[in-house]
């Protein structure tokens, strides 16, 4: 990702947790996809995508969420998206992606749900 975006991956039990900070746009989309794919390599029971540190969320981010939600559904696994800012929530709501993914407001809530 660009110097203003970072993806940190951690595994908590059988859950893959990705913390995304910075901008999610066309430039950062490939690295986000790669990070998600790598997080799924050890076959976690669930995937939590923490977007609370995102400062810009473009349509490229929506495409990533939709693609990975379909992938997770095909695998029979859960994907939870942690979002608590208008920067992320508004595009999700406008496009209806909020109806496709499971949204929660905190990582603790996501981990409790997994």
Protein Blocks (a to p, Z undefined) as FASTA:
>chain_A
ZZkbccddddehjaccdddehjddfklmmmmmmmmmmmmmnopabdcddfklpcbdcfkl
mmmmmmmmmmmmmnopacddddfbfklmmmmmmnommmmpccdfbfklmmmmZZ
